[in-house]
Amino acid sequence: MVKVVCIINNKNNRLSRLLPQLERMSREPALGSVHLLTTLWAGHAVELARQATQDGCDYLVAVGGDGTLHEVVNGMMQSNIPTNAHPALGLLPYGSANDFARTTGITPSFEALILNIRNRATRRLDLGKIILDPRGETRYFINISGVGLGAEVVKRMENASGFLDSRMGYFWHILKGFYRYTKKEVLLTEGDWHWKGPLMQLAVANGRYFGNAICVAPEAIPDDGKLHLSIFGDLSLKDYLLNLPKLKKGVAIHHPEVHYREARMIRLESVHPCGIEADGEYVGQAPATFSILPGAIRFIGSLGRD
C-alpha cells in the first residue's frame, strides 16, 4: 500500500482553509494511506520530516511555501535512511512565497499531485549543500542560498511585525538594507578561479527565483548538476532600481559589478561577519563551502520549462 505523508505549515490558520481538500485527498483510493501532520512551531517541519522518513513512507509532501519545503528537505536529509531509500518529495505551494514552484512549474493543485502519485511521475532534482565553518554544521537548500544583503533582509523579515505582505516586505527591507548594510569584503574560490571584492549580494542558485519572484539566476536549472552563481559586487541603490525590471523579467544584467558563473563547489570567506540564508531561512555566517548534489532527490511531477 502506498503511504503518503503531508506536512502542513499551519501559518495564518492555513490548515482550516485546506482541510476539505486534504480530507478528500486522504480518501483517494489510489493513494492508499495518507497521513496529515501539522507544524506547531518554527522548525517543527524538520522534526516531522525526519521522523516520517525514518518511519518509512513513499511520498513526503510539503504543504506551504519555500520555508516549509526547506525544512522538509533538511529533515529528510538528516534522517538515518540512505538517500537512495528516501521518499519522493512533493510540494503543494500554499506559502507566502513560492519561488521554487515558479522554477519547477508546480501548481497548488491537489488533483495534479494525486495524478502524479498515481502515475508514479517523479524525476531526479539536484540539491545544494552548505557546510558552515568552524562547527561543520551542514544545511541543504533546494532553491537558492543568498549571501550578504539578502541574508540580512531575511533576518530582518524574521523579526518584522508582518504588516506588509511578503513581496512588499522583501522590497521594503531591501531598500532599508541599502542604507544600513555595509558591503562585506569576501573571497570566492573554485579551483584556480577566484573573485574578491566588496559584495552586496551573492546568489548560489539551484532554482531561478528568490525574494518572491525576483529572477536572480535566469540560467539555473534544478537538474543540470551545477550551482549557478550570481555575484552582485559594489552596486548602488540606483543600480539596483534601474535593473529591477530586468530581474523581474529574468534578463541577465550587464554591469561591470555583476558576474555570472557556473560551479560544482564554491568556497566563501569573509573578513567581517557575512550572513547566509537558504531558501529564505537564515542559517549562519561565512566562512562556508557550497556544493551541488546531483540528482539527490526524487521530486513528484515533471520539471516545468519556460
DAPE-V937557 format. One line per field, one symbol per residue. phi: phi as a letter, one per 30 degrees, with the letter a starting at -180 (. if undefined). psi: psi as a letter, one per 40 degrees, with the letter a starting at -180 (. if undefined). Layout:
BEGIN
phi = ???
psi = ???
END
This chain:
BEGIN
phi = .dccccccdcehhdeddceeddddddcdeddiccccccdcadiddddddddddddjadbbcdclcddddeddeddddddcceddcdddcbbcdccdbbddddddidcdcddddddddedhdbbdbdbdbbccdddidcbcbccbccbjeedddeddddcddidcdddddddddddddddcdcecdbbcbaiddabbldcdabcccccccbiiidddbdcdbdbcibdccbccddccddedddceedddcicdccadccbbacacabccbbdcebdbbbhicdclbddabcbccdhdbccdjdcdbb
psi = hhhhhhhhhfhffddddedddddddeehddebhhhhhhieiheddddddddddddhidhhhhhaaddddddddddddeiehideeiihhihhgfadhfdddddeehifhdddddddddefgiihiihihhhhieeehhiiidcihihbddddddddddeidfeiidddddddddddddddhhhihihhihbeiihhihhdhhhhhdadiifgehgdgdehhefefihhhhhhbgiiddddddedddddefhihhieehiiiiieihhhiidihhihihfehheaiiiihhihghfdihhhiihih.
END
